[in-house]
Amino acid sequence: MKHIIYLHPHFTISWWAGNYVLETAKRIAKESWYKVHVVSWKQDKKIIWWYDNIDFKEIDMPLSSSFSFWLLFPIWTVKVTQTIKNIIKDNSWEFIIFAHVFPANRWWWIFKMFNKKYKLVFMCHEPSAFIWEKKWIKAIPSKIKRTIAQILNPIMKIIDKSLIKKSDAILANSKFTAERTKKIYGWCDGIAYPWYDETIFKIDPKVKKEKYFLTVWRHTKFKRFDFIIKVFSEFYKQHPDYKLKIVGKWEETENLKKLVDELDIQEWVEFLWPISLEELVRSYQKAQATLFASIDEPFGMVPIESMACWTIAIWHNSWGMRETIPEEYRYKNEAEMLKIMEWKFKDNVSVSDFTWNSTVSTIRIHL
């Protein structure tokens, strides 16, 4: 029997990389020759409760956004190592460690340094963003943390490249990420695309489209929600019967609300949070289109979910989105985005090329 140990930072929100862990782990665990363990800190039971074929291990520690996390990093390293050792008790079983996003991947590489017999597969959703992406560093809300990240950046790049060499295989979540992974780390063994739950995100013929645009994501600077709000403020002047609905919350939420006030469009913009999964699906289904403005997104799950609900996605014409969004729905500037928003949406895009089973098939090759 093969034991797969995932390590992921937290499950406090049901989207993005955390969902990738849960959905792939659930499917791998269904196969009789695999036993799957997921190690993380901060697990919201409302998110993980129904993944009952996975062995969850929760470690008591703060989130990586806090100073105490980094100040006491050696202590957390010991805790993680001990948790892994408690899982790996029977050496007759084959254990594979499946590393995910920063900073969890650091602990796998440290563990691998002293336990070379275990196979390490690194799932790269993107090269460590707070090290290799200036826009992520600039988006750090705290000026002190941002300054520290900038000062330590050259050293962190050296450490990151050194640790990645401990991996036995690297998988990427898109062609774009694979190319960046090859450029930064030197190699990539395969692509395992994310997917969505087709029993939840689906077409409902009974649902009628309503006159609003939707945007869904975590509210950070590099997601450029401010750009979307400004574009919509121009659009509504010609179409005052349309609205903009913004789903999500993060450090930029209050600034976005202030921008809406400054543009005096409070009547036409609605912030939706918290929102249930059922409400999110309905929001997708009823929207005229889902809008995005982030540049060079590695792979966006939101457009896939949106298109699965029979709603087109309009996104910036940069690398990652070229894999999922047709050219006619990609823009380069505000004028092009407005032009696309003016179109009457008749057809949608097929998303049948992406499935979780396909994702797991690619992962399994490297386990």
FIVO-601419 format. One line per 10 residues: number of its first residue (from 1); their letters; for each residue x negated, y, z of C-alpha. Coordinates in steps of 0.5 Angstrom, whole numbers, plus 2048, in hexadecimal, padded with zeros to 3 digits. Example, Ala and Ser with C-alpha at 12.3 -4.5 7.8 and 13.67 -1.06 7.14 Angstrom:
// FIVO-601419
1) AS) 7E7:7F7:810; 7E5:7FE:80E
***
This chain:
// FIVO-601419
1) MKHIIYLHPH) 800:800:800; 7FE:807:7FE; 7FF:80D:804; 7FF:814:801; 7FE:819:806; 801:820:803; 7FE:826:807; 802:82D:806; 802:833:80A; 809:833:80C
11) FTISWWAGNY) 811:832:80A; 814:839:80C; 817:83A:806; 81A:835:801; 817:838:7FA; 810:838:7F7; 80B:833:7F8; 80E:830:7FF; 814:82E:7FA; 80E:82A:7F6
21) VLETAKRIAK) 80C:827:7FC; 812:824:7FE; 815:822:7F7; 80F:81E:7F5; 80E:81B:7FC; 815:819:7FC; 815:815:7F5; 80E:812:7F6; 810:810:7FD; 816:80C:7FA
31) ESWYKVHVVS) 811:807:7F7; 810:801:7FB; 808:801:7FB; 807:809:7FD; 808:80B:804; 808:813:804; 806:818:80A; 807:81F:80A; 803:823:80F; 804:82B:810
41) WKQDKKIIWW) 806:830:815; 80C:834:816; 812:82F:813; 819:831:813; 81D:82B:814; 823:82E:810; 81E:82D:80A; 81B:827:80B; 820:823:80E; 823:81F:808
51) YDNIDFKEID) 81C:81D:806; 81D:817:80B; 818:812:807; 812:817:809; 80E:816:80F; 80D:81E:811; 808:820:816; 809:827:819; 803:82A:81C; 804:830:821
61) MPLSSSFSFW) 800:836:81E; 802:83D:81C; 803:83F:814; 7FC:841:810; 7FF:848:810; 7FD:849:817; 7F7:84B:81A; 7F7:846:81F; 7F7:840:81A; 7F0:843:817
71) LLFPIWTVKV) 7ED:845:81D; 7EE:83E:820; 7ED:83A:819; 7E8:835:81D; 7EE:833:822; 7F3:832:81C; 7EE:82E:818; 7ED:829:81E; 7F5:828:81F; 7F5:827:817
81) TQTIKNIIKD) 7F0:822:817; 7F2:81E:81D; 7F9:81E:81A; 7F6:81B:814; 7F2:816:818; 7F9:814:81C; 7FC:812:815; 7F6:80E:813; 7F5:809:818; 7F5:802:814
91) NSWEFIIFAH) 7EF:803:80F; 7F2:7FD:80B; 7F7:802:808; 7F5:806:802; 7F6:80D:804; 7F6:813:7FF; 7F6:81A:801; 7FA:81F:7FD; 7F8:826:7FE; 7FC:82C:7FC
101) VFPANRWWWI) 7FC:834:7FD; 7F7:838:801; 7F6:838:807; 7F8:830:807; 7F3:82E:802; 7ED:831:806; 7EE:82B:80B; 7EF:826:806; 7E8:828:803; 7E5:828:80A
111) FKMFNKKYKL) 7E8:822:80C; 7E5:81F:806; 7DE:821:807; 7DE:81C:80D; 7E3:817:80A; 7E0:816:803; 7E4:80F:803; 7EA:812:802; 7ED:814:7FB; 7EE:81C:7FB
121) VFMCHEPSAF) 7F3:81E:7F5; 7F4:826:7F5; 7FB:829:7F3; 7F9:830:7F0; 7FF:834:7EF; 7FA:83A:7EE; 7F3:83B:7F0; 7F2:83D:7F7; 7F6:844:7F6; 7F4:848:7FB
131) IWEKKWIKAI) 7ED:847:7F9; 7ED:847:7F1; 7F3:84C:7F0; 7F2:853:7F1; 7F9:854:7F1; 7FA:850:7F7; 7F5:853:7FB; 7F8:85A:7F9; 7FF:857:7FB; 7FD:855:803
141) PSKIKRTIAQ) 801:85A:807; 7FC:85B:80D; 7F6:860:80B; 7F2:85D:810; 7F3:856:80D; 7F2:858:806; 7EC:85C:807; 7E9:855:80B; 7EB:851:804; 7E8:856:800
151) ILNPIMKIID) 7E1:856:804; 7E1:84E:804; 7E3:84D:7FD; 7DC:84B:7FA; 7DB:847:800; 7E2:843:7FF; 7E1:842:7F8; 7DA:83E:7F9; 7DE:83A:7FF; 7E4:839:7FB
161) KSLIKKSDAI) 7E0:836:7F5; 7DB:832:7F9; 7E1:82F:7FD; 7E5:82D:7F6; 7DF:829:7F5; 7E2:824:7FA; 7E8:822:7F6; 7E8:81C:7F2; 7EE:81E:7ED; 7F1:825:7EC
171) LANSKFTAER) 7F8:826:7E9; 7FB:82C:7E7; 802:82F:7E7; 802:832:7E0; 7FE:832:7DA; 7FC:839:7DC; 7FA:837:7E3; 7F6:831:7E0; 7F2:836:7DB; 7F1:83B:7E1
181) TKKIYGWCDG) 7EF:835:7E6; 7EA:833:7E0; 7E7:83A:7E0; 7E6:83B:7E7; 7E4:834:7EA; 7E2:830:7E3; 7E7:82B:7E2; 7EE:828:7E3; 7F1:821:7E2; 7F8:822:7E0
191) IAYPWYDETI) 7FE:826:7E0; 804:825:7E5; 80A:82A:7E4; 80F:82C:7E9; 816:82A:7E8; 81D:82B:7EB; 822:827:7EE; 827:826:7E8; 82D:824:7ED; 82D:82B:7F0
201) FKIDPKVKKE) 82A:830:7EA; 82F:82E:7E5; 834:831:7E0; 83B:832:7E2; 840:833:7DD; 845:836:7E1; 841:83C:7E4; 841:842:7DF; 83C:847:7DE; 83C:84E:7E2
211) KYFLTVWRHT) 839:854:7E1; 833:854:7E5; 82B:853:7E4; 828:84E:7E9; 821:84E:7EC; 81E:849:7F1; 818:849:7F4; 813:84A:7FA; 813:852:7FB; 80C:853:7FA
221) KFKRFDFIIK) 808:859:7F6; 805:854:7F0; 80C:852:7EF; 80E:859:7ED; 815:859:7EF; 814:861:7EF; 813:860:7E7; 81A:85D:7E7; 81E:862:7EB; 81B:867:7E7
231) VFSEFYKQHP) 81D:864:7E0; 824:863:7E3; 825:86A:7E5; 824:86C:7DD; 828:866:7DB; 82E:868:7DF; 82F:86F:7DC; 831:86C:7D6; 835:866:7DA; 838:868:7E0
241) DYKLKIVGKW) 83C:862:7E1; 836:85E:7E2; 832:85C:7E8; 82C:85A:7EB; 82B:854:7F0; 825:853:7F4; 824:84C:7F7; 81E:84B:7FC; 81A:84F:802; 813:850:804
251) EETENLKKLV) 80F:856:806; 811:85B:800; 818:85A:801; 819:861:805; 815:864:800; 819:862:7FA; 820:864:7FE; 81C:86B:7FF; 81B:86B:7F7; 822:869:7F6
261) DELDIQEWVE) 824:86F:7FA; 81F:874:7F7; 822:872:7F0; 829:873:7F3; 82C:86C:7F0; 82E:869:7F7; 835:868:7F4; 832:864:7EE; 82D:860:7F2; 82E:85A:7F7
271) FLWPISLEEL) 829:857:7FC; 82B:84F:7FD; 827:84C:803; 828:848:807; 82C:843:801; 82E:83C:801; 82C:837:7FC; 833:837:7F9; 833:83E:7F9; 82D:83F:7F5
281) VRSYQKAQAT) 82F:83A:7F0; 835:83E:7EF; 831:844:7EE; 82D:841:7E9; 833:83E:7E5; 837:845:7E5; 831:849:7E3; 831:84C:7DC; 829:84B:7DD; 824:84A:7E2
291) LFASIDEPFG) 81E:84F:7E2; 817:84F:7E4; 811:854:7E3; 80B:850:7E6; 805:84F:7E2; 801:849:7E1; 805:845:7E5; 802:83E:7E5; 809:83A:7E5; 810:83D:7E7
301) MVPIESMACW) 815:838:7EA; 81B:83E:7EA; 81B:83E:7E2; 81C:837:7E1; 821:837:7E7; 825:83D:7E3; 825:839:7DC; 827:833:7DF; 82D:837:7E2; 82E:83A:7DB
311) TIAIWHNSWG) 82B:840:7DC; 825:843:7D8; 81F:846:7DB; 81C:84C:7D9; 815:84D:7DB; 80E:850:7D9; 80B:84D:7D3; 804:84B:7D7; 801:844:7D7; 805:840:7DC
321) MRETIPEEYR) 80C:841:7DA; 80A:83F:7D2; 80B:838:7D4; 812:839:7D6; 815:83F:7D4; 817:840:7CC; 813:846:7C9; 81A:84A:7C8; 81B:84A:7CF; 814:84D:7D1
331) YKNEAEMLKI) 812:854:7D1; 80B:858:7D1; 80E:85F:7D4; 814:862:7D7; 817:864:7D0; 817:85D:7CE; 81A:85A:7D4; 820:85F:7D3; 821:85D:7CC; 821:856:7CE
341) MEWKFKDNVS) 826:858:7D4; 82B:85B:7CE; 82B:854:7CB; 832:850:7CB; 830:84A:7CE; 832:844:7CA; 82E:83E:7CA; 829:83B:7D0; 823:838:7D0; 822:830:7D1
351) VSDFTWNSTV) 81E:82E:7D7; 81E:827:7D6; 817:826:7D5; 816:827:7DC; 818:822:7E1; 815:820:7E8; 814:819:7E6; 80F:81B:7E1; 80C:81F:7E6; 80B:819:7EB
361) STIRIHL) 809:815:7E5; 803:81A:7E4; 801:81A:7EB; 801:812:7EC; 7FC:812:7E6; 7F7:815:7EB; 7F9:812:7F2
***
